[in-house]
Amino acid sequence: MSKRTERGREVQDWGEIDVTPVMSILVILIPVLIFAFNFFEVSIQQVAAPKVGTPKEAKEDKKKQLQLTVVINEKGFTIKQNADLVTEKEKPIPKRAISSDDGAGEYDFPRLYTQLRRIKMAWPEEKTVNITGNPKIPWHVVARTIDAARLKLTEAKYDSMKEYASAEIMVDKKTGEPQVMFDQVVFAVTD
Amino acid sequence: MDPQGIEGEDGFVKKEKKKSKYEVEEAKVTITSLMDIMTILLVFLMVSITSDPLNIQQNDDLTLAKSTAQTKPKDSIPVTINKRAILADQALVAEVACKLGAQRCRQEDRDRRVACRQPDATCDPDEVKRLDQMYFYVEDRFKEDGSDKSFLIEPLFKELEKLVKQQKEENEALGRTFAGTTTMVCDQDIPFRLLTEAVYSAGRAGLFDIRFAIIKSGER
C-alpha cells in the first residue's frame, strides 16, 4: 500500500504490525514458565560424611576432644560428651507435650539449644557436633536439630517454643556475620 | 448558532444527521503496553529458572524440610532422594522401598498420608499415628554384598564415582580445582538411616563436601 505526502513524494505505508501471534506465544509460554518457577527459596545445610562406629574409637587422639554428640531418639534428645571431660551427668531432654503439624514440634528444641549453648560457653573453641540417633528419625527432625546447634541466638536460654521459633540470630558487631555455635555437623552412626 | 446544528452556506442551519443506534465505531485495543509487560515477565522467569542450580520441583514424593540455614546453593552434583527413588544427577540409580509395619506400603496408604497432612484434613489421630510409621529404605540387593548392615548403596556409589571422574576431567581441562561437592535433595520424611547411607556412599565416591537442600524458613 502506498500514499502520497504533502510534497508529492510517494511513501510506502506498512500499516500496523500484527502482534497477535507473538501475544499468543507469550500467553502460552508465561503460564508454562510460572509453573516451572519455584516460589520458595532453597538454602543448604552442610554436613560431613558419617563416622561409622562408636564415638569411643576416636579416643586415640592425644588431645582430648569434647566429642559432643546429640542423640535423637523417639523419646527425645540426649547430649553426650567425652566421658573424661563430662562435669555433670547427662540428662535426657524428653519430648514436650505440644503438637504441631509435622510432629517435630514435640521435640524440645528450646531446651536442646539452651543446653548446647551452655556447653559452648564452657568449650568456646569447640565447633563440631556429631548427630546420631534412631535410624527411623525423619530428616525434618534432624534438620531442625542441626538448626538448634548451628548458630547462637540472641538469648542464652529459651523456655517456650514460640520464643525460640521467632528468636533472632546473634550477629558479630564488627563483622556483621552470624555467631556460630557448632557449625561443623557430622552424621555419626553406631553399629 | 444553534448548538445542535451547523450553519450552511445559505445561512440555514442544517440539523446534524442523527447517528443510528446500530452504528458502532470500530474499537482498537492497544496491546503494546501488554506486550512490554509480558516480555519483561518472560525474561525475568527465564533468567530465574536458568540461574537456579537445583531447580527443585516439589510434589507428594519430594517435600523439602524447613530450616533457617542461609547458605546459598552452588553448582554441584545433585543427589535426589524422594519417597520412591534415588537419583544421581537426574539418573535413576536405586528404588526406595516403603514399609508400614510388617507390610509394604500400598498406594492408598501413601495417598491417605498426603491427604491427612493437608491443613484442613480431618483424619483420625490413630490413623495419622499409623501412617507416620511409614518407613523408607533401600533394599539389601542394592547394598554392598547384599548385606542389611552395609551403609554403601552400590548403584549410587558407582554412578557418583562415574560423575566424579567426569567432573575431575572437565575441571582439569578447564584448569579448575575439583571441589567434591554434592547437594542432597531429600524428602523431609526420609529416615536418618537412609540419609547416612547416601552420605556415606557419596563420601566413598570422593564427594566430601555434602550439602542438604532445605527450604529457607523464618521460623526454626
Boltz contact constraints between the chains, C-beta under 6 A:
constraints:
  - contact:
      token1: [A, 19]
      token2: [B, 35]
      max_distance: 6.0
  - contact:
      token1: [A, 26]
      token2: [B, 38]
      max_distance: 6.0
  - contact:
      token1: [A, 30]
      token2: [B, 41]
      max_distance: 6.0
  - contact:
      token1: [A, 33]
      token2: [B, 45]
      max_distance: 6.0
  - contact:
      token1: [A, 36]
      token2: [B, 49]
      max_distance: 6.0
  - contact:
      token1: [A, 37]
      token2: [B, 45]
      max_distance: 6.0
  - contact:
      token1: [A, 40]
      token2: [B, 215]
      max_distance: 6.0
  - contact:
      token1: [A, 41]
      token2: [B, 216]
      max_distance: 6.0
  - contact:
      token1: [A, 42]
      token2: [B, 54]
      max_distance: 6.0
  - contact:
      token1: [A, 42]
      token2: [B, 73]
      max_distance: 6.0
  - contact:
      token1: [A, 42]
      token2: [B, 213]
      max_distance: 6.0
  - contact:
      token1: [A, 43]
      token2: [B, 69]
      max_distance: 6.0
  - contact:
      token1: [A, 43]
      token2: [B, 70]
      max_distance: 6.0
  - contact:
      token1: [A, 43]
      token2: [B, 71]
      max_distance: 6.0
  - contact:
      token1: [A, 43]
      token2: [B, 214]
      max_distance: 6.0
  - contact:
      token1: [A, 43]
      token2: [B, 216]
      max_distance: 6.0
  - contact:
      token1: [A, 44]
      token2: [B, 71]
      max_distance: 6.0
  - contact:
      token1: [A, 44]
      token2: [B, 73]
      max_distance: 6.0
  - contact:
      token1: [A, 44]
      token2: [B, 211]
      max_distance: 6.0
  - contact:
      token1: [A, 44]
      token2: [B, 213]
      max_distance: 6.0
  - contact:
      token1: [A, 45]
      token2: [B, 67]
      max_distance: 6.0
  - contact:
      token1: [A, 45]
      token2: [B, 69]
      max_distance: 6.0
  - contact:
      token1: [A, 45]
      token2: [B, 212]
      max_distance: 6.0
  - contact:
      token1: [A, 45]
      token2: [B, 214]
      max_distance: 6.0
  - contact:
      token1: [A, 46]
      token2: [B, 211]
      max_distance: 6.0
  - contact:
      token1: [A, 47]
      token2: [B, 210]
      max_distance: 6.0
  - contact:
      token1: [A, 49]
      token2: [B, 199]
      max_distance: 6.0
  - contact:
      token1: [A, 49]
      token2: [B, 203]
      max_distance: 6.0
  - contact:
      token1: [A, 50]
      token2: [B, 196]
      max_distance: 6.0
  - contact:
      token1: [A, 50]
      token2: [B, 199]
      max_distance: 6.0
  - contact:
      token1: [A, 50]
      token2: [B, 200]
      max_distance: 6.0
  - contact:
      token1: [A, 133]
      token2: [B, 192]
      max_distance: 6.0
  - contact:
      token1: [A, 135]
      token2: [B, 191]
      max_distance: 6.0
  - contact:
      token1: [A, 135]
      token2: [B, 192]
      max_distance: 6.0
  - contact:
      token1: [A, 135]
      token2: [B, 193]
      max_distance: 6.0
  - contact:
      token1: [A, 136]
      token2: [B, 191]
      max_distance: 6.0
  - contact:
      token1: [A, 137]
      token2: [B, 192]
      max_distance: 6.0
  - contact:
      token1: [A, 138]
      token2: [B, 189]
      max_distance: 6.0
  - contact:
      token1: [A, 138]
      token2: [B, 191]
      max_distance: 6.0
  - contact:
      token1: [A, 139]
      token2: [B, 65]
      max_distance: 6.0
  - contact:
      token1: [A, 139]
      token2: [B, 186]
      max_distance: 6.0
  - contact:
      token1: [A, 139]
      token2: [B, 188]
      max_distance: 6.0
  - contact:
      token1: [A, 139]
      token2: [B, 190]
      max_distance: 6.0
  - contact:
      token1: [A, 139]
      token2: [B, 195]
      max_distance: 6.0
  - contact:
      token1: [A, 140]
      token2: [B, 65]
      max_distance: 6.0
  - contact:
      token1: [A, 140]
      token2: [B, 188]
      max_distance: 6.0
  - contact:
      token1: [A, 142]
      token2: [B, 192]
      max_distance: 6.0
  - contact:
      token1: [A, 143]
      token2: [B, 65]
      max_distance: 6.0
  - contact:
      token1: [A, 143]
      token2: [B, 67]
      max_distance: 6.0
  - contact:
      token1: [A, 143]
      token2: [B, 214]
      max_distance: 6.0
  - contact:
      token1: [A, 147]
      token2: [B, 67]
      max_distance: 6.0
  - contact:
      token1: [A, 147]
      token2: [B, 68]
      max_distance: 6.0
  - contact:
      token1: [A, 147]
      token2: [B, 220]
      max_distance: 6.0
  - contact:
      token1: [A, 165]
      token2: [B, 219]
      max_distance: 6.0
  - contact:
      token1: [A, 165]
      token2: [B, 220]
      max_distance: 6.0
  - contact:
      token1: [A, 187]
      token2: [B, 196]
      max_distance: 6.0
  - contact:
      token1: [A, 187]
      token2: [B, 199]
      max_distance: 6.0
  - contact:
      token1: [A, 189]
      token2: [B, 196]
      max_distance: 6.0
